[in-house]
Amino acid sequence: MHKRKVTKEGRVNIPAELLAMFRIKEDDWVEVTSNRTSIIIKKFNDPQICAVTGKVSKNLMKFGETYISKEGLEIIKKETSEVT
């Protein structure tokens, strides 16, 4: 558990290890929602931006909650073939 103080502007610093875990980088967008008991912060997945390349593309495929372009798939294919 991480405890953080809220500033008078309403800002909260998110621990670096959580940012890394969820692959949230500087200038990324996040969604802020809530339910009855919690504030929920999620990385914003724009359906026009490839999760691998970070580039805008019109030909994206959805995998789970993320979108990947053909170029992104080629990068994944190349990197996974090097691992095996």
PyMOL Python script that loads the backbone (N, CA, C, O; Angstrom):
from pymol import cmd

cmd.read_pdbstr("""\
ATOM      1  N   MET A   1       0.838  -1.181   0.000  1.00  0.00           N
ATOM      2  CA  MET A   1       0.000   0.000   0.000  1.00  0.00           C
ATOM      3  C   MET A   1       0.883   1.244   0.000  1.00  0.00           C
ATOM      4  O   MET A   1       1.910   1.290   0.676  1.00  0.00           O
ATOM      5  N   HIS A   2       0.477   2.229  -0.751  1.00  0.00           N
ATOM      6  CA  HIS A   2       1.202   3.489  -0.836  1.00  0.00           C
ATOM      7  C   HIS A   2       0.315   4.596  -0.292  1.00  0.00           C
ATOM      8  O   HIS A   2      -0.849   4.714  -0.673  1.00  0.00           O
ATOM      9  N   LYS A   3       0.865   5.398   0.591  1.00  0.00           N
ATOM     10  CA  LYS A   3       0.124   6.541   1.126  1.00  0.00           C
ATOM     11  C   LYS A   3       0.682   7.812   0.512  1.00  0.00           C
ATOM     12  O   LYS A   3       1.898   8.003   0.492  1.00  0.00           O
ATOM     13  N   ARG A   4      -0.172   8.675   0.016  1.00  0.00           N
ATOM     14  CA  ARG A   4       0.242   9.938  -0.587  1.00  0.00           C
ATOM     15  C   ARG A   4      -0.650  11.048  -0.071  1.00  0.00           C
ATOM     16  O   ARG A   4      -1.837  10.839   0.180  1.00  0.00           O
ATOM     17  N   LYS A   5      -0.076  12.227   0.086  1.00  0.00           N
ATOM     18  CA  LYS A   5      -0.829  13.399   0.522  1.00  0.00           C
ATOM     19  C   LYS A   5      -1.397  14.122  -0.699  1.00  0.00           C
ATOM     20  O   LYS A   5      -0.719  14.253  -1.718  1.00  0.00           O
ATOM     21  N   VAL A   6      -2.620  14.583  -0.594  1.00  0.00           N
ATOM     22  CA  VAL A   6      -3.255  15.348  -1.662  1.00  0.00           C
ATOM     23  C   VAL A   6      -2.876  16.819  -1.471  1.00  0.00           C
ATOM     24  O   VAL A   6      -2.968  17.353  -0.365  1.00  0.00           O
ATOM     25  N   THR A   7      -2.444  17.471  -2.568  1.00  0.00           N
ATOM     26  CA  THR A   7      -2.089  18.888  -2.484  1.00  0.00           C
ATOM     27  C   THR A   7      -3.353  19.740  -2.478  1.00  0.00           C
ATOM     28  O   THR A   7      -4.444  19.244  -2.759  1.00  0.00           O
ATOM     29  N   LYS A   8      -3.204  21.016  -2.160  1.00  0.00           N
ATOM     30  CA  LYS A   8      -4.383  21.899  -2.154  1.00  0.00           C
ATOM     31  C   LYS A   8      -4.985  22.047  -3.546  1.00  0.00           C
ATOM     32  O   LYS A   8      -6.152  22.416  -3.677  1.00  0.00           O
ATOM     33  N   GLU A   9      -4.186  21.758  -4.613  1.00  0.00           N
ATOM     34  CA  GLU A   9      -4.695  21.774  -5.988  1.00  0.00           C
ATOM     35  C   GLU A   9      -5.411  20.471  -6.351  1.00  0.00           C
ATOM     36  O   GLU A   9      -5.972  20.356  -7.440  1.00  0.00           O
ATOM     37  N   GLY A  10      -5.395  19.492  -5.445  1.00  0.00           N
ATOM     38  CA  GLY A  10      -6.047  18.206  -5.708  1.00  0.00           C
ATOM     39  C   GLY A  10      -5.146  17.194  -6.384  1.00  0.00           C
ATOM     40  O   GLY A  10      -5.626  16.176  -6.884  1.00  0.00           O
ATOM     41  N   ARG A  11      -3.841  17.456  -6.408  1.00  0.00           N
ATOM     42  CA  ARG A  11      -2.899  16.546  -7.074  1.00  0.00           C
ATOM     43  C   ARG A  11      -2.395  15.471  -6.113  1.00  0.00           C
ATOM     44  O   ARG A  11      -2.256  15.685  -4.909  1.00  0.00           O
ATOM     45  N   VAL A  12      -2.130  14.308  -6.702  1.00  0.00           N
ATOM     46  CA  VAL A  12      -1.580  13.181  -5.964  1.00  0.00           C
ATOM     47  C   VAL A  12      -0.457  12.593  -6.811  1.00  0.00           C
ATOM     48  O   VAL A  12      -0.648  12.349  -8.003  1.00  0.00           O
ATOM     49  N   ASN A  13       0.701  12.365  -6.219  1.00  0.00           N
ATOM     50  CA  ASN A  13       1.798  11.717  -6.944  1.00  0.00           C
ATOM     51  C   ASN A  13       1.594  10.204  -6.919  1.00  0.00           C
ATOM     52  O   ASN A  13       1.350   9.612  -5.867  1.00  0.00           O
ATOM     53  N   ILE A  14       1.697   9.596  -8.089  1.00  0.00           N
ATOM     54  CA  ILE A  14       1.576   8.140  -8.204  1.00  0.00           C
ATOM     55  C   ILE A  14       2.984   7.565  -8.104  1.00  0.00           C
ATOM     56  O   ILE A  14       3.878   8.030  -8.810  1.00  0.00           O
ATOM     57  N   PRO A  15       3.208   6.567  -7.248  1.00  0.00           N
ATOM     58  CA  PRO A  15       4.544   5.989  -7.092  1.00  0.00           C
ATOM     59  C   PRO A  15       5.118   5.484  -8.423  1.00  0.00           C
ATOM     60  O   PRO A  15       4.406   4.895  -9.236  1.00  0.00           O
ATOM     61  N   ALA A  16       6.418   5.727  -8.627  1.00  0.00           N
ATOM     62  CA  ALA A  16       7.100   5.364  -9.871  1.00  0.00           C
ATOM     63  C   ALA A  16       6.948   3.881 -10.197  1.00  0.00           C
ATOM     64  O   ALA A  16       6.797   3.518 -11.364  1.00  0.00           O
ATOM     65  N   GLU A  17       6.985   3.024  -9.185  1.00  0.00           N
ATOM     66  CA  GLU A  17       6.879   1.583  -9.466  1.00  0.00           C
ATOM     67  C   GLU A  17       5.498   1.218 -10.012  1.00  0.00           C
ATOM     68  O   GLU A  17       5.384   0.300 -10.824  1.00  0.00           O
ATOM     69  N   LEU A  18       4.448   1.922  -9.582  1.00  0.00           N
ATOM     70  CA  LEU A  18       3.114   1.669 -10.138  1.00  0.00           C
ATOM     71  C   LEU A  18       3.013   2.207 -11.559  1.00  0.00           C
ATOM     72  O   LEU A  18       2.405   1.575 -12.423  1.00  0.00           O
ATOM     73  N   LEU A  19       3.604   3.366 -11.801  1.00  0.00           N
ATOM     74  CA  LEU A  19       3.625   3.888 -13.174  1.00  0.00           C
ATOM     75  C   LEU A  19       4.320   2.906 -14.105  1.00  0.00           C
ATOM     76  O   LEU A  19       3.841   2.641 -15.208  1.00  0.00           O
ATOM     77  N   ALA A  20       5.450   2.368 -13.660  1.00  0.00           N
ATOM     78  CA  ALA A  20       6.190   1.399 -14.477  1.00  0.00           C
ATOM     79  C   ALA A  20       5.379   0.118 -14.673  1.00  0.00           C
ATOM     80  O   ALA A  20       5.326  -0.429 -15.775  1.00  0.00           O
ATOM     81  N   MET A  21       4.755  -0.350 -13.611  1.00  0.00           N
ATOM     82  CA  MET A  21       3.978  -1.591 -13.678  1.00  0.00           C
ATOM     83  C   MET A  21       2.845  -1.479 -14.707  1.00  0.00           C
ATOM     84  O   MET A  21       2.547  -2.440 -15.416  1.00  0.00           O
ATOM     85  N   PHE A  22       2.227  -0.313 -14.779  1.00  0.00           N
ATOM     86  CA  PHE A  22       1.103  -0.122 -15.691  1.00  0.00           C
ATOM     87  C   PHE A  22       1.508   0.604 -16.969  1.00  0.00           C
ATOM     88  O   PHE A  22       0.661   1.022 -17.760  1.00  0.00           O
ATOM     89  N   ARG A  23       2.810   0.745 -17.155  1.00  0.00           N
ATOM     90  CA  ARG A  23       3.387   1.364 -18.358  1.00  0.00           C
ATOM     91  C   ARG A  23       2.790   2.744 -18.638  1.00  0.00           C
ATOM     92  O   ARG A  23       2.427   3.068 -19.769  1.00  0.00           O
ATOM     93  N   ILE A  24       2.701   3.535 -17.588  1.00  0.00           N
ATOM     94  CA  ILE A  24       2.236   4.907 -17.714  1.00  0.00           C
ATOM     95  C   ILE A  24       3.467   5.807 -17.697  1.00  0.00           C
ATOM     96  O   ILE A  24       4.253   5.795 -16.750  1.00  0.00           O
ATOM     97  N   LYS A  25       3.618   6.590 -18.769  1.00  0.00           N
ATOM     98  CA  LYS A  25       4.782   7.467 -18.906  1.00  0.00           C
ATOM     99  C   LYS A  25       4.335   8.924 -18.850  1.00  0.00           C
ATOM    100  O   LYS A  25       3.148   9.234 -18.956  1.00  0.00           O
ATOM    101  N   GLU A  26       5.303   9.798 -18.684  1.00  0.00           N
ATOM    102  CA  GLU A  26       5.019  11.228 -18.694  1.00  0.00           C
ATOM    103  C   GLU A  26       4.284  11.586 -19.983  1.00  0.00           C
ATOM    104  O   GLU A  26       4.629  11.088 -21.055  1.00  0.00           O
ATOM    105  N   ASP A  27       3.298  12.425 -19.885  1.00  0.00           N
ATOM    106  CA  ASP A  27       2.445  12.897 -20.981  1.00  0.00           C
ATOM    107  C   ASP A  27       1.397  11.879 -21.427  1.00  0.00           C
ATOM    108  O   ASP A  27       0.607  12.185 -22.320  1.00  0.00           O
ATOM    109  N   ASP A  28       1.360  10.668 -20.836  1.00  0.00           N
ATOM    110  CA  ASP A  28       0.269   9.738 -21.118  1.00  0.00           C
ATOM    111  C   ASP A  28      -1.010  10.274 -20.482  1.00  0.00           C
ATOM    112  O   ASP A  28      -0.961  11.040 -19.520  1.00  0.00           O
ATOM    113  N   TRP A  29      -2.139   9.869 -21.021  1.00  0.00           N
ATOM    114  CA  TRP A  29      -3.430  10.238 -20.460  1.00  0.00           C
ATOM    115  C   TRP A  29      -3.928   9.115 -19.575  1.00  0.00           C
ATOM    116  O   TRP A  29      -3.657   7.943 -19.837  1.00  0.00           O
ATOM    117  N   VAL A  30      -4.658   9.469 -18.527  1.00  0.00           N
ATOM    118  CA  VAL A  30      -5.301   8.483 -17.664  1.00  0.00           C
ATOM    119  C   VAL A  30      -6.778   8.828 -17.543  1.00  0.00           C
ATOM    120  O   VAL A  30      -7.171   9.986 -17.685  1.00  0.00           O
ATOM    121  N   GLU A  31      -7.588   7.814 -17.281  1.00  0.00           N
ATOM    122  CA  GLU A  31      -9.016   7.996 -17.012  1.00  0.00           C
ATOM    123  C   GLU A  31      -9.188   8.025 -15.501  1.00  0.00           C
ATOM    124  O   GLU A  31      -8.603   7.203 -14.797  1.00  0.00           O
ATOM    125  N   VAL A  32      -9.973   8.950 -15.002  1.00  0.00           N
ATOM    126  CA  VAL A  32     -10.260   9.010 -13.573  1.00  0.00           C
ATOM    127  C   VAL A  32     -11.765   8.846 -13.401  1.00  0.00           C
ATOM    128  O   VAL A  32     -12.556   9.670 -13.861  1.00  0.00           O
ATOM    129  N   THR A  33     -12.139   7.764 -12.728  1.00  0.00           N
ATOM    130  CA  THR A  33     -13.545   7.480 -12.469  1.00  0.00           C
ATOM    131  C   THR A  33     -13.693   7.131 -10.991  1.00  0.00           C
ATOM    132  O   THR A  33     -12.722   7.167 -10.236  1.00  0.00           O
ATOM    133  N   SER A  34     -14.892   6.799 -10.592  1.00  0.00           N
ATOM    134  CA  SER A  34     -15.109   6.412  -9.198  1.00  0.00           C
ATOM    135  C   SER A  34     -16.260   5.435  -9.106  1.00  0.00           C
ATOM    136  O   SER A  34     -17.078   5.306 -10.018  1.00  0.00           O
ATOM    137  N   ASN A  35     -16.297   4.754  -7.981  1.00  0.00           N
ATOM    138  CA  ASN A  35     -17.467   3.971  -7.620  1.00  0.00           C
ATOM    139  C   ASN A  35     -17.886   4.457  -6.235  1.00  0.00           C
ATOM    140  O   ASN A  35     -17.452   5.531  -5.820  1.00  0.00           O
ATOM    141  N   ARG A  36     -18.681   3.735  -5.532  1.00  0.00           N
ATOM    142  CA  ARG A  36     -19.170   4.215  -4.232  1.00  0.00           C
ATOM    143  C   ARG A  36     -18.065   4.383  -3.183  1.00  0.00           C
ATOM    144  O   ARG A  36     -18.210   5.188  -2.263  1.00  0.00           O
ATOM    145  N   THR A  37     -16.968   3.637  -3.310  1.00  0.00           N
ATOM    146  CA  THR A  37     -15.959   3.648  -2.244  1.00  0.00           C
ATOM    147  C   THR A  37     -14.552   4.009  -2.705  1.00  0.00           C
ATOM    148  O   THR A  37     -13.669   4.179  -1.865  1.00  0.00           O
ATOM    149  N   SER A  38     -14.312   4.132  -4.005  1.00  0.00           N
ATOM    150  CA  SER A  38     -12.943   4.304  -4.481  1.00  0.00           C
ATOM    151  C   SER A  38     -12.842   5.269  -5.651  1.00  0.00           C
ATOM    152  O   SER A  38     -13.792   5.457  -6.412  1.00  0.00           O
ATOM    153  N   ILE A  39     -11.676   5.871  -5.775  1.00  0.00           N
ATOM    154  CA  ILE A  39     -11.313   6.615  -6.969  1.00  0.00           C
ATOM    155  C   ILE A  39     -10.497   5.659  -7.815  1.00  0.00           C
ATOM    156  O   ILE A  39      -9.583   5.010  -7.305  1.00  0.00           O
ATOM    157  N   ILE A  40     -10.807   5.561  -9.094  1.00  0.00           N
ATOM    158  CA  ILE A  40     -10.146   4.599  -9.983  1.00  0.00           C
ATOM    159  C   ILE A  40      -9.382   5.365 -11.053  1.00  0.00           C
ATOM    160  O   ILE A  40      -9.946   6.202 -11.757  1.00  0.00           O
ATOM    161  N   ILE A  41      -8.083   5.065 -11.165  1.00  0.00           N
ATOM    162  CA  ILE A  41      -7.235   5.682 -12.188  1.00  0.00           C
ATOM    163  C   ILE A  41      -6.760   4.575 -13.113  1.00  0.00           C
ATOM    164  O   ILE A  41      -6.147   3.605 -12.667  1.00  0.00           O
ATOM    165  N   LYS A  42      -7.049   4.723 -14.425  1.00  0.00           N
ATOM    166  CA  LYS A  42      -6.631   3.731 -15.420  1.00  0.00           C
ATOM    167  C   LYS A  42      -5.894   4.432 -16.546  1.00  0.00           C
ATOM    168  O   LYS A  42      -6.191   5.577 -16.885  1.00  0.00           O
ATOM    169  N   LYS A  43      -4.931   3.729 -17.119  1.00  0.00           N
ATOM    170  CA  LYS A  43      -4.278   4.261 -18.304  1.00  0.00           C
ATOM    171  C   LYS A  43      -5.330   4.375 -19.402  1.00  0.00           C
ATOM    172  O   LYS A  43      -6.111   3.449 -19.624  1.00  0.00           O
ATOM    173  N   PHE A  44      -5.344   5.512 -20.082  1.00  0.00           N
ATOM    174  CA  PHE A  44      -6.313   5.740 -21.150  1.00  0.00           C
ATOM    175  C   PHE A  44      -5.813   5.076 -22.417  1.00  0.00           C
ATOM    176  O   PHE A  44      -4.715   5.373 -22.889  1.00  0.00           O
ATOM    177  N   ASN A  45      -6.609   4.186 -22.963  1.00  0.00           N
ATOM    178  CA  ASN A  45      -6.270   3.504 -24.207  1.00  0.00           C
ATOM    179  C   ASN A  45      -7.092   4.098 -25.335  1.00  0.00           C
ATOM    180  O   ASN A  45      -8.246   3.723 -25.537  1.00  0.00           O
ATOM    181  N   ASP A  46      -6.501   5.016 -26.061  1.00  0.00           N
ATOM    182  CA  ASP A  46      -7.172   5.642 -27.195  1.00  0.00           C
ATOM    183  C   ASP A  46      -7.257   4.623 -28.315  1.00  0.00           C
ATOM    184  O   ASP A  46      -6.227   4.089 -28.726  1.00  0.00           O
ATOM    185  N   PRO A  47      -8.453   4.333 -28.827  1.00  0.00           N
ATOM    186  CA  PRO A  47      -8.582   3.310 -29.867  1.00  0.00           C
ATOM    187  C   PRO A  47      -7.973   3.703 -31.205  1.00  0.00           C
ATOM    188  O   PRO A  47      -8.109   2.961 -32.178  1.00  0.00           O
ATOM    189  N   GLN A  48      -7.306   4.850 -31.280  1.00  0.00           N
ATOM    190  CA  GLN A  48      -6.617   5.234 -32.511  1.00  0.00           C
ATOM    191  C   GLN A  48      -5.100   5.169 -32.349  1.00  0.00           C
ATOM    192  O   GLN A  48      -4.361   5.444 -33.295  1.00  0.00           O
ATOM    193  N   ILE A  49      -4.633   4.804 -31.153  1.00  0.00           N
ATOM    194  CA  ILE A  49      -3.196   4.780 -30.896  1.00  0.00           C
ATOM    195  C   ILE A  49      -2.744   3.357 -30.600  1.00  0.00           C
ATOM    196  O   ILE A  49      -3.320   2.678 -29.750  1.00  0.00           O
ATOM    197  N   CYS A  50      -1.712   2.913 -31.304  1.00  0.00           N
ATOM    198  CA  CYS A  50      -1.161   1.573 -31.107  1.00  0.00           C
ATOM    199  C   CYS A  50      -0.442   1.517 -29.759  1.00  0.00           C
ATOM    200  O   CYS A  50       0.369   2.388 -29.444  1.00  0.00           O
ATOM    201  N   ALA A  51      -0.744   0.493 -28.973  1.00  0.00           N
ATOM    202  CA  ALA A  51      -0.129   0.328 -27.664  1.00  0.00           C
ATOM    203  C   ALA A  51       1.352  -0.021 -27.758  1.00  0.00           C
ATOM    204  O   ALA A  51       2.089   0.188 -26.794  1.00  0.00           O
ATOM    205  N   VAL A  52       1.800  -0.541 -28.882  1.00  0.00           N
ATOM    206  CA  VAL A  52       3.200  -0.931 -29.049  1.00  0.00           C
ATOM    207  C   VAL A  52       4.040   0.223 -29.592  1.00  0.00           C
ATOM    208  O   VAL A  52       5.095   0.541 -29.044  1.00  0.00           O
ATOM    209  N   THR A  53       3.568   0.847 -30.668  1.00  0.00           N
ATOM    210  CA  THR A  53       4.356   1.894 -31.322  1.00  0.00           C
ATOM    211  C   THR A  53       4.055   3.287 -30.782  1.00  0.00           C
ATOM    212  O   THR A  53       4.883   4.191 -30.897  1.00  0.00           O
ATOM    213  N   GLY A  54       2.871   3.464 -30.192  1.00  0.00           N
ATOM    214  CA  GLY A  54       2.468   4.779 -29.717  1.00  0.00           C
ATOM    215  C   GLY A  54       2.024   5.708 -30.827  1.00  0.00           C
ATOM    216  O   GLY A  54       1.795   6.895 -30.596  1.00  0.00           O
ATOM    217  N   LYS A  55       1.900   5.165 -32.049  1.00  0.00           N
ATOM    218  CA  LYS A  55       1.518   5.973 -33.206  1.00  0.00           C
ATOM    219  C   LYS A  55       0.020   5.864 -33.498  1.00  0.00           C
ATOM    220  O   LYS A  55      -0.613   4.842 -33.234  1.00  0.00           O
ATOM    221  N   VAL A  56      -0.526   6.950 -34.051  1.00  0.00           N
ATOM    222  CA  VAL A  56      -1.919   6.941 -34.484  1.00  0.00           C
ATOM    223  C   VAL A  56      -2.036   6.082 -35.734  1.00  0.00           C
ATOM    224  O   VAL A  56      -1.217   6.192 -36.646  1.00  0.00           O
ATOM    225  N   SER A  57      -3.043   5.234 -35.775  1.00  0.00           N
ATOM    226  CA  SER A  57      -3.256   4.361 -36.922  1.00  0.00           C
ATOM    227  C   SER A  57      -4.750   4.155 -37.120  1.00  0.00           C
ATOM    228  O   SER A  57      -5.512   4.126 -36.153  1.00  0.00           O
ATOM    229  N   LYS A  58      -5.161   4.016 -38.353  1.00  0.00           N
ATOM    230  CA  LYS A  58      -6.578   3.757 -38.653  1.00  0.00           C
ATOM    231  C   LYS A  58      -6.879   2.266 -38.697  1.00  0.00           C
ATOM    232  O   LYS A  58      -8.043   1.873 -38.626  1.00  0.00           O
ATOM    233  N   ASN A  59      -5.848   1.427 -38.813  1.00  0.00           N
ATOM    234  CA  ASN A  59      -6.048  -0.019 -38.950  1.00  0.00           C
ATOM    235  C   ASN A  59      -5.563  -0.738 -37.697  1.00  0.00           C
ATOM    236  O   ASN A  59      -4.555  -1.445 -37.723  1.00  0.00           O
ATOM    237  N   LEU A  60      -6.288  -0.551 -36.608  1.00  0.00           N
ATOM    238  CA  LEU A  60      -5.906  -1.191 -35.348  1.00  0.00           C
ATOM    239  C   LEU A  60      -6.784  -2.400 -35.073  1.00  0.00           C
ATOM    240  O   LEU A  60      -7.944  -2.454 -35.481  1.00  0.00           O
ATOM    241  N   MET A  61      -6.202  -3.376 -34.370  1.00  0.00           N
ATOM    242  CA  MET A  61      -6.939  -4.549 -33.928  1.00  0.00           C
ATOM    243  C   MET A  61      -6.984  -4.521 -32.415  1.00  0.00           C
ATOM    244  O   MET A  61      -6.001  -4.161 -31.767  1.00  0.00           O
ATOM    245  N   LYS A  62      -8.108  -4.896 -31.852  1.00  0.00           N
ATOM    246  CA  LYS A  62      -8.256  -4.893 -30.404  1.00  0.00           C
ATOM    247  C   LYS A  62      -7.840  -6.246 -29.831  1.00  0.00           C
ATOM    248  O   LYS A  62      -8.287  -7.295 -30.294  1.00  0.00           O
ATOM    249  N   PHE A  63      -6.979  -6.203 -28.820  1.00  0.00           N
ATOM    250  CA  PHE A  63      -6.552  -7.396 -28.092  1.00  0.00           C
ATOM    251  C   PHE A  63      -6.807  -7.119 -26.623  1.00  0.00           C
ATOM    252  O   PHE A  63      -6.107  -6.312 -26.012  1.00  0.00           O
ATOM    253  N   GLY A  64      -7.800  -7.781 -26.053  1.00  0.00           N
ATOM    254  CA  GLY A  64      -8.172  -7.495 -24.668  1.00  0.00           C
ATOM    255  C   GLY A  64      -8.652  -6.062 -24.567  1.00  0.00           C
ATOM    256  O   GLY A  64      -9.638  -5.688 -25.201  1.00  0.00           O
ATOM    257  N   GLU A  65      -7.958  -5.256 -23.771  1.00  0.00           N
ATOM    258  CA  GLU A  65      -8.330  -3.853 -23.594  1.00  0.00           C
ATOM    259  C   GLU A  65      -7.406  -2.905 -24.348  1.00  0.00           C
ATOM    260  O   GLU A  65      -7.455  -1.695 -24.125  1.00  0.00           O
ATOM    261  N   THR A  66      -6.570  -3.424 -25.232  1.00  0.00           N
ATOM    262  CA  THR A  66      -5.599  -2.580 -25.929  1.00  0.00           C
ATOM    263  C   THR A  66      -5.743  -2.705 -27.441  1.00  0.00           C
ATOM    264  O   THR A  66      -6.377  -3.633 -27.943  1.00  0.00           O
ATOM    265  N   TYR A  67      -5.150  -1.768 -28.147  1.00  0.00           N
ATOM    266  CA  TYR A  67      -5.214  -1.731 -29.608  1.00  0.00           C
ATOM    267  C   TYR A  67      -3.807  -1.804 -30.181  1.00  0.00           C
ATOM    268  O   TYR A  67      -2.895  -1.138 -29.692  1.00  0.00           O
ATOM    269  N   ILE A  68      -3.635  -2.620 -31.226  1.00  0.00           N
ATOM    270  CA  ILE A  68      -2.310  -2.822 -31.819  1.00  0.00           C
ATOM    271  C   ILE A  68      -2.418  -2.730 -33.340  1.00  0.00           C
ATOM    272  O   ILE A  68      -3.325  -3.293 -33.952  1.00  0.00           O
ATOM    273  N   SER A  69      -1.461  -2.001 -33.933  1.00  0.00           N
ATOM    274  CA  SER A  69      -1.418  -1.846 -35.384  1.00  0.00           C
ATOM    275  C   SER A  69      -0.664  -3.012 -36.004  1.00  0.00           C
ATOM    276  O   SER A  69      -0.057  -3.813 -35.293  1.00  0.00           O
ATOM    277  N   LYS A  70      -0.701  -3.110 -37.340  1.00  0.00           N
ATOM    278  CA  LYS A  70       0.063  -4.148 -38.040  1.00  0.00           C
ATOM    279  C   LYS A  70       1.549  -3.963 -37.775  1.00  0.00           C
ATOM    280  O   LYS A  70       2.277  -4.941 -37.609  1.00  0.00           O
ATOM    281  N   GLU A  71       2.004  -2.711 -37.732  1.00  0.00           N
ATOM    282  CA  GLU A  71       3.409  -2.429 -37.430  1.00  0.00           C
ATOM    283  C   GLU A  71       3.747  -2.918 -36.017  1.00  0.00           C
ATOM    284  O   GLU A  71       4.810  -3.497 -35.796  1.00  0.00           O
ATOM    285  N   GLY A  72       2.851  -2.686 -35.077  1.00  0.00           N
ATOM    286  CA  GLY A  72       3.051  -3.161 -33.708  1.00  0.00           C
ATOM    287  C   GLY A  72       3.113  -4.672 -33.636  1.00  0.00           C
ATOM    288  O   GLY A  72       3.931  -5.228 -32.903  1.00  0.00           O
ATOM    289  N   LEU A  73       2.252  -5.343 -34.394  1.00  0.00           N
ATOM    290  CA  LEU A  73       2.273  -6.808 -34.426  1.00  0.00           C
ATOM    291  C   LEU A  73       3.589  -7.337 -34.984  1.00  0.00           C
ATOM    292  O   LEU A  73       4.113  -8.345 -34.510  1.00  0.00           O
ATOM    293  N   GLU A  74       4.121  -6.647 -36.001  1.00  0.00           N
ATOM    294  CA  GLU A  74       5.415  -7.060 -36.563  1.00  0.00           C
ATOM    295  C   GLU A  74       6.526  -6.920 -35.520  1.00  0.00           C
ATOM    296  O   GLU A  74       7.410  -7.773 -35.439  1.00  0.00           O
ATOM    297  N   ILE A  75       6.486  -5.862 -34.732  1.00  0.00           N
ATOM    298  CA  ILE A  75       7.481  -5.668 -33.667  1.00  0.00           C
ATOM    299  C   ILE A  75       7.368  -6.791 -32.645  1.00  0.00           C
ATOM    300  O   ILE A  75       8.378  -7.357 -32.229  1.00  0.00           O
ATOM    301  N   ILE A  76       6.136  -7.116 -32.236  1.00  0.00           N
ATOM    302  CA  ILE A  76       5.928  -8.202 -31.271  1.00  0.00           C
ATOM    303  C   ILE A  76       6.423  -9.523 -31.851  1.00  0.00           C
ATOM    304  O   ILE A  76       7.100 -10.293 -31.168  1.00  0.00           O
ATOM    305  N   LYS A  77       6.088  -9.779 -33.100  1.00  0.00           N
ATOM    306  CA  LYS A  77       6.503 -11.024 -33.770  1.00  0.00           C
ATOM    307  C   LYS A  77       8.034 -11.142 -33.787  1.00  0.00           C
ATOM    308  O   LYS A  77       8.587 -12.195 -33.472  1.00  0.00           O
ATOM    309  N   LYS A  78       8.696 -10.060 -34.153  1.00  0.00           N
ATOM    310  CA  LYS A  78      10.165 -10.058 -34.219  1.00  0.00           C
ATOM    311  C   LYS A  78      10.784 -10.277 -32.845  1.00  0.00           C
ATOM    312  O   LYS A  78      11.710 -11.074 -32.694  1.00  0.00           O
ATOM    313  N   GLU A  79      10.271  -9.568 -31.845  1.00  0.00           N
ATOM    314  CA  GLU A  79      10.831  -9.688 -30.487  1.00  0.00           C
ATOM    315  C   GLU A  79      10.557 -11.047 -29.860  1.00  0.00           C
ATOM    316  O   GLU A  79      11.405 -11.572 -29.139  1.00  0.00           O
ATOM    317  N   THR A  80       9.394 -11.623 -30.119  1.00  0.00           N
ATOM    318  CA  THR A  80       9.110 -12.933 -29.545  1.00  0.00           C
ATOM    319  C   THR A  80       9.867 -14.037 -30.264  1.00  0.00           C
ATOM    320  O   THR A  80      10.203 -15.048 -29.647  1.00  0.00           O
ATOM    321  N   SER A  81      10.142 -13.870 -31.544  1.00  0.00           N
ATOM    322  CA  SER A  81      10.919 -14.900 -32.254  1.00  0.00           C
ATOM    323  C   SER A  81      12.370 -14.891 -31.805  1.00  0.00           C
ATOM    324  O   SER A  81      13.048 -15.916 -31.882  1.00  0.00           O
ATOM    325  N   GLU A  82      12.858 -13.741 -31.335  1.00  0.00           N
ATOM    326  CA  GLU A  82      14.226 -13.668 -30.827  1.00  0.00           C
ATOM    327  C   GLU A  82      14.353 -14.327 -29.472  1.00  0.00           C
ATOM    328  O   GLU A  82      15.441 -14.767 -29.099  1.00  0.00           O
ATOM    329  N   VAL A  83      13.251 -14.404 -28.721  1.00  0.00           N
ATOM    330  CA  VAL A  83      13.256 -14.995 -27.385  1.00  0.00           C
ATOM    331  C   VAL A  83      13.285 -16.505 -27.454  1.00  0.00           C
ATOM    332  O   VAL A  83      13.930 -17.152 -26.629  1.00  0.00           O
ATOM    333  N   THR A  84      12.595 -17.078 -28.428  1.00  0.00           N
ATOM    334  CA  THR A  84      12.487 -18.546 -28.488  1.00  0.00           C
ATOM    335  C   THR A  84      13.685 -19.192 -29.127  1.00  0.00           C
ATOM    336  O   THR A  84      13.736 -20.416 -29.246  1.00  0.00           O
TER     337      THR A  84
END
""", "prot")
cmd.dss("prot")
cmd.show_as("cartoon", "prot")
cmd.util.cbc("prot")
cmd.orient("prot")
